[in-house]
Amino acid sequence: MANDEGAASTADRLWREAMHLFSNFRGMRPRRSWASGLSVGTGPKRLERLTGSKGAAQLMPKLKKLSDRELVIFRTYARINLEQAEAAMRLSLIANITIPVGFLVILNQFFPGTVQALFDYAGVEAMLGGIAAAAVILLLLIWYSYAGVFQARDISHLAAIAAARRGASASDDEGHGNGDEAGPLEAVEPLL
């Protein structure tokens, strides 16, 4: 049992380090996204950019040093983290776009002319300035969520690459409960 705890703690320590290397704020850096649109995953040489990144350069040697069991644990963490980041992104989109728009629509339905009265009272310039400020804040929140998904996907892919280089496949891990039974295209199937 002590051996299991030691293996888990090694994976835990590496996981905490990976979370630092692949933080949401690091994913929001302009050089990571502006040169290729909203995602560095677009354009040629995607795999080279992933494996050649600073985070990958620090994480991959440590993944190679993990035992098979520790790598399974790390891959499980990566898979769960990716699922949670995707769920948070969906919730962020719903909460930050749908709810404000829905609130204004409902407000205007129950109290007709309220939105127009606010525009008239505050002035068009003030309202447009407020709307622009709110839009910038909402876009930054959505960008932060998107960066989290992108970083989580990078960690998951790097862990899968480390396992593949070791000779493990998704079917090798099924009996070990890593939660990564999906095929290699599972992460991109919604896009196909």
PyMOL commands that set and color helices and strands:
alter all, ss='L'
color gray80, all
select helices_A, chain A and resi 2-21+24-27+30-36+46-51+54-65+68-110+114-122+124-166+170-176+189-191
alter helices_A, ss='H'
color red, helices_A
deselect
rebuild
show_as cartoon
